[in-house]
Amino acid sequence: MQLYAHPFSSYCQKVLIALYENGIPFEWRMLSPDHADILAEHAALWPLKRMPLLVDAGRSVMESSIIIEYLDTHHRGPVRWIPQDPDAALEVRMMDRFFDNYIMTPMQRIVFDYIRAPEHRDASGVADARKLLDTAYQWLDGVLAKREWAAAGAFSLADCAAAPSLFYADWVHPINPGLSHVRAYRSRLLSRPAFARAVDEARPYRELFPPGAPDRD
Ligand SMILES: N[C@@H](CCC(=O)N[C@@H](CS)C(=O)NCC(=O)O)C(=O)O
């Protein structure tokens, strides 16, 4: 299998967690300006040019959640990403959507605003994103009060989505110290070896973080 990805990308880290947890071998296809050939291959396979993209025996699989479901179906390991029970599976998929839509998306909106020329900055869009993060953090704190992992009582697809989204969201919009369950969950995710490995591999790229990476984590 080949993974078109960059180590510092949050959605790529989401999939790397799933690959590393189950020790699934793959070939890195590094998406960076230093590898024009790989960028061209990626653009030909997926004109939307979003990463990650998995290619397995010539079959392209795009979208991080779908890639992880694909791994669960075709490259199964000890950690199952979607539970067998249909209701538990719904809970996992719902929390995966929560992290992508209400943590990752507003986090990216804030980050991307830093890349824009000052005259094209979107102050009200950023304010909306910060408000959404505050509401999402607050709701999540209640959900996590009695949970170790995000859904269905085990580490799952939802935690793969949670780890990089909370990691970077806390950098751009710190989680209020009063939200102790979310903060403890973020720390638990950081001590999970598969995510710790992804974070370590991305360390050399921290200078790329548009708002500037904090000196922690
Ligand atoms: N819904 C996609 C989102 C992927 C995504 O937005 N990836 C970012 C990197 S974290 C990307 O490719 N950005 C490049 C761009 O926006 O052109 C998924 O779940 O895989």
PDBQT file of the ligand as one rigid body, heavy atoms in Angstrom, charges set to zero:
ROOT
HETATM    1  N1  LIG A 301     -12.196  15.380   4.388  1.00  0.00    +0.000 N 
HETATM    2  C1  LIG A 301     -10.803  15.133   4.088  1.00  0.00    +0.000 C 
HETATM    3  C2  LIG A 301     -10.000  16.361   4.490  1.00  0.00    +0.000 C 
HETATM    4  C3  LIG A 301      -8.569  16.252   4.052  1.00  0.00    +0.000 C 
HETATM    5  C4  LIG A 301      -7.835  17.587   4.186  1.00  0.00    +0.000 C 
HETATM    6  O1  LIG A 301      -8.437  18.656   4.285  1.00  0.00    +0.000 OA
HETATM    7  N2  LIG A 301      -6.516  17.483   4.173  1.00  0.00    +0.000 N 
HETATM    8  C5  LIG A 301      -5.695  18.682   4.203  1.00  0.00    +0.000 C 
HETATM    9  C6  LIG A 301      -4.448  18.443   5.008  1.00  0.00    +0.000 C 
HETATM   10  S1  LIG A 301      -4.770  18.231   6.726  1.00  0.00    +0.000 SA
HETATM   11  C7  LIG A 301      -5.292  19.002   2.798  1.00  0.00    +0.000 C 
HETATM   12  O2  LIG A 301      -5.190  18.137   1.961  1.00  0.00    +0.000 OA
HETATM   13  N3  LIG A 301      -5.035  20.267   2.505  1.00  0.00    +0.000 N 
HETATM   14  C8  LIG A 301      -4.549  20.679   1.233  1.00  0.00    +0.000 C 
HETATM   15  C9  LIG A 301      -5.421  21.704   0.608  1.00  0.00    +0.000 C 
HETATM   16  O3  LIG A 301      -6.365  22.181   1.274  1.00  0.00    +0.000 OA
HETATM   17  O4  LIG A 301      -5.174  22.026  -0.560  1.00  0.00    +0.000 OA
HETATM   18  C10 LIG A 301     -10.345  13.865   4.805  1.00  0.00    +0.000 C 
HETATM   19  O5  LIG A 301     -10.989  13.485   5.804  1.00  0.00    +0.000 OA
HETATM   20  O6  LIG A 301      -9.389  13.229   4.371  1.00  0.00    +0.000 OA
ENDROOT
TORSDOF 0
